[in-house]
Structures are given as C-alpha cells and as structure tokens.
C-alpha cells in the first residue's frame, strides 16, 4: 500500500514531521509512506486559483493516487494549525481529493494530552461536506511531551508507545483494505490518440507520423548525442552511456507522453520480429492512433481504457499477460504511469518481457514448485505443475485490469 503523510505544520522543527519520518522508517515493510509538506501553500482565498500553487497541485495529485492519508497535526489554541486548515480549505473548494479517502490522524505535542483537542476538531472537519474523508475511528495516537519522546536519531524512545503506534497503523492498513472495496474509479474520458493536445515539449513543426521524425526533430531542437554529457537527477552520463544503459535492460521499454505521442523504444533487437512488442524505427514520434492503426475498434477502446485509467490515477499501473504465446513464454506487459514534478500525469512507461525465465529461476533457487489452481494461464501437466501458487502468473488481470487484459497501450503486441 502507498500512503502519503501530511505534516500539519509549517514549522521547520516540527515534531509532527519527526513523527511521520519515524513512521516512514520504522514501518517501511508494512506500507510505503511519502511525507509531504504544506509550508508553501498560500492562505486560502476563494478568489485565487488553487492550481497556481505548485505545492497544492502536488498535494492534490499525491492524495488522489494514494491508498490512504496520515495527517500529523499539532495543536494550536485547542485546534489544528492555520496552515493545515488552509490546505483543507483549498482541497475541498474546487477539488476534492479527500473524498472517500481513508485518513488516519496522529499528533505530537509538547504537553501531556498530546493533540487530543486538535484531533477531535480535525475529525469533524474531515467529515464536512466537500471533504468527505473516511476517517479511521478510534485508534487515537497522541504523542505527549514530544521534546522528550525522541532520541538523537529521531526514533521514539518508549517501546510501549511504538507498539501502540504499530497497532494503530495495522488497524489503518486493515481499514484501508475494507474502504478500498467501496471506492469507485473516476469516469474515463475519451482519449485523443491523434496528439491533438500539444504539451510544452511537443514539437509541432514535424508531423508525428513522419518516418524521419527523430532526425528532423533532433535538428530543430539541437538535441545532443554521442559522448555529450547529460546531467540526470542522480548522476552524469553521456548520451551513448544512456543508450547502452537502456538497451541493456532485460526488457523491451517504450514511452508515450501525455499527448499520446509514442516517443521512444529501446531498440536493442536486430530483428523486430523477435520482439514481444514489435517496434520499428519509423514509429518513434508517431501518433498512438497510427501505432495501433491495425487494431479493430473494440481493441482501440482497450487502449483508451489503459491510458485513461493511468491518467485518472485510478491505478498507477496495469498489467496483462498476452494470451496465445508459444510454450516457454509468458508475454507480460506492464503499463506504468509516469509523473511530472508536481505529480500530474506525464505519460506511460511500458515494460514488456518474458516472465517465464524469471519464474523458472525463482523456483530453482528456492526449491519450490507450482501446484493447484485453475486460471487461464495455469501451467499444464508436465510443465511447472497445474497452477501458480507463488507468483500470481495465473492471474491474467494482474493489477485490476477490469477485464481489459488484452489491452495494449503502446505496443500493439497483443494484436
């Protein structure tokens, strides 16, 4: 599960930030927690546009996609901080990311009572029209005497307190599991697969379907190549090194941006016919409608469903196994949403690979074998057993693909 934690204070030395950071480290094997700040959110003003604030856009996108939210609130004058109240106002006026979202409240305070009054008030706010969150009942974690509660490394000292916090978090995980079954996905709008909505990085001077798109766009943009260095977020590589790195991946990789333009694939195969998702150089830059031009209308709807599901944040990835693969091949496609720095949708990273060798290796190394089951991809007798007990490979839908297992968002490999 993926949670986000809101630091309910803009104070640099906030103990509520320290509490969330402790939760993130201590319980990293139970769930993934991303701690988010509210220190740059402007005071709520209904005459201003919420999406003009980078931090508000980030909060909206992260909360929308999260399985649950943990809010760590301080207590100021028997209530929550003005900064947290302002965030909740912004995110319940024109947009409503907390609606039907599981929320847990924790708090740290200098005094004995923790943040008891603030938490009671926050529960009422989260239940208000426009917010409509599903707040975890009970399980009140109130960390009093916060100055003395942490050691020099930021860990809570008292073992009993840590144990109670773990119990509350375990209950929240269960609560999220129950509430998630009530969640309805956002409606999917029709996708423009013809690149009709240019974005900041779209090169409009060259037709997307031009077979020489790469060379022409490279000339227009002055794109670097060869041994020119490129600064990445955590390293410096030459363009050649980036190419080598991507081609060495044990997957077929593709990327289509949020304008539904197919921009890249790691061209590591001499013969496209040997690829699980056939690709040829003239396709780079093409419209998605062109890439999938051979698909019947019903299958094009599947393409739109995959893209729309990822764009909406209904899922962060869609997985499918392509049926009809030859013996020894489990043709697996993973469509992963990509995001801009503000958390908004930036396109799809598709990973295509044969899962069978990985499965064989895992079974050999662990001494396990596959037994039982009756799914459509269950191994036949004489193979690895009658079903898939350890890997889930017999689950054609993967991560809730809603029956769209044959969909292919970027490659058409399931055609």
Protein Blocks (a to p, Z undefined) as FASTA:
>chain_A
ZZddddfbfbfklcklmmmmmmmmmmmmmpccddddfklgccddfkbcfklpmklmmmmm
mmmmpmbdcdddddeehiacfklmmmmmmmmmmpcfkgopacddddddfblnlpmmmmmm
mmmmmmpghklpacdeejiacdehkllmpcfkopafblmlmmmmmmmmmmmmmmmmmmmm
mpccdddddddfkopaccfklcfkbcfklmklmmmmmmmnopaehjbccddfbbcddfkl
mmmmmmmpccdcddddfkopafbdcdfbfblklpmbdcdfklgopafklmmmmpcfklmm
mmmmmmmmmmnomambdcdddehiaehiacdddddddddfkopafbjcdddddfklmmmm
mmmmnopaceehjdfklccehiaojbdfknopmmmnlnonnopamgcfknommZZ
